Amino acid sequence: MTSPLEQKKIKIAGPSVVTANRTWDGIVVYRTAAQGWSADLSEAAIVRNSDEAKALLAESVADDVGAVGAYIAPVQVAEDGKVEPGNLREQIRRTGVTIGQPVQV
Amino acid sequence: MYAYDEIDRTLVNERVSEFRDQVKRRLSGELTEDEFKILRLQNGVYLQLHAYMFRVAIPYGTLASNQLRRLAHVARKYDRGYGHFTTRQNIQFNWIKLAELPDALADLAEVGIHAMQTSGNNMRNVTSDQWAGVAPGEIEDPRIWSELIRQHTTLHPEFSFLPRKFKIAITASDHDRAAIRIHDIGLRLIKNEKGETGFEVLVGGGLGRTPFIAKTIKHFVHGRDILSYIEAILRVYNQYGRRDNIYKARIKILVHELGIEKFSREVEEEWQHIRNSSLQIDDEVIEDIRSRFTYPAYEKLPHMPDELRQAAADPDFEAWRKNSVSPHKVQGYSIVTISLKPTGGPPGDATAEQMDALADLADKYSFGEIRVGHEQNLALPHVAKRDLPALWKALDKLGLATPNVNLITDIIACPGLDYCSLANARSIPIAQELTRRFANHELANLIGRLHINISGCINACGHHHVGHIGILGVEKNGEEVYQITIGGRADESAALGNLIGPGVKFDEVADVVEDIVEAYLALRERPEELFIDTVKRLGVEPFKERVYATR
């Protein structure tokens, strides 16, 4: 799996979003079409080609105070429009660890 | 315990103030992430999958009970109620908020804890034997020298911007519990023929993408010269170490490419320039550090107290005692290892409640002292044998008396893809499944000493290369795949494991380990022949055949 830090060339194979971690508390966020950040994947702006991805990433990286470590991540969009993470890493980022935590939150 | 002086306290407090200002400027936008990243890393703050991760140093693995309580406080107040003890005597908190980090650091500073030397391309937290100062037969307490190096290297400008991170470990016993041969510099405390204290110096060990076992660069360096010798090594590294390629930047690559002889000559030449400088250590300096380590006022106690004799009738107590209790240098006392590897639990995790309770037990039974080992377990270093039965009952109530130390379920595992932004595959669920699969203590004892180490990526934080059985998670075509090695070890006979064959899927890993273990039980010459010795005797082939015959 490519580390986001190594994501130099922008080449997407399908629908994608820009994700990052919110600066003040680190939680996972997604770039929205309204040029903001949301913790809800369903509110993420979906890009479908490299130019769109490049533009969305550039805009996201520029918002350095809002979120940190922005990168493009694949998603799956169902026929009803429901958006799901496109790989295990992003699934874990969205839903949390796959193990029981020692202290239940 | 080591008592910090006013200089240490001032340094730690000033560091908190400095970082508070840096965080404030970051949150206001005055500092960009690019500018801030190196500053947060110098204070132990990483960005992981779900949140910031905060790594706190526990120098040479020694903790006082009030410090452990404070770690529990941080877990409870700023995190999610637990912490994760790492393979380098640190503790990590996984869910910390950047905005609250200065407060967390300030709370820790009140008890002399900090996060310096836990990340970044600098000299990292010097690690040592978790049994330092109490192990029978050790040359002397290696923490005295660990502390000397800590003082010299903390915020040292020459060591703050190295080509890559740099790790030192020190042992003073014949049996290496500090894994010195997989460190950038490994120091083995020895005496020369004149009875003088010094070090065998090893260099160029490390795991990760390109693993190497450290080589001896000097058979004896006098204690008074150790700082200048380390500095000479660092200078050669600083001068020649590659900064253009992160994967080739560690000193192990330099030692490998130059060859140990040439590297050694370069160090020797540099050393001759500086060995008779102010880096030469006066005896008074060592004596001052030595005097700041306080040792308990041990009582004169019998070797076999009545309490222990009576408790021996309880098979559960005996199982724990035989597994987790080790000889102490003082008669009547023991070292108790506390397994953080319960069946089905994430290796190395402890809840705030467990930390608080353990601090109380340390006060009651171990002169207020706790140790942290690189195997991700804790230890109480000064327990009177008469107190062992009571301590066991208390630990059992806390879920901290699993009698599996050094057995197959005493697994080292990195946080893996569940937490880590670098990981390719999960580690913890693999470890959990293995602890369930081998939960039967009779079976685990029948198997005997067997170390399983698991890493979720090639960076090898779970030390998979040196596991008797090593498990490396990688990603292939979007799936988690695990490569299995056998024959690695991290002790005084350190060796890298050998791959047994193609990687296997997530769901198959525990079955493969079971196959390897069954093969071992069938192949060993006698019950005392350890897994690692059977592998050494027979090589990989018979295990490979067993694992892949039906796959």
Interface residues (C-beta under 8 A of the other chain):
Chain A: M1 S3 P4 N21 T23 W24 D25 G26 I27 V28 D64 V65 V68 G69 N87 L88 R89 I92 R93 G96 V97 T98 I99 Q101 P102 V103 V105
Chain B: R26 L27 S28 G29 T32 E33 L47 Q48 L49 H50 A51 Y52 R80 G81 Y82 W95 I96 K97 L98 A99 G345 P346 D349 A350 T351 A352 L417 D418 Y419 S421 L422 N424 R426 I428 P429 Q432 E475 G478 E480
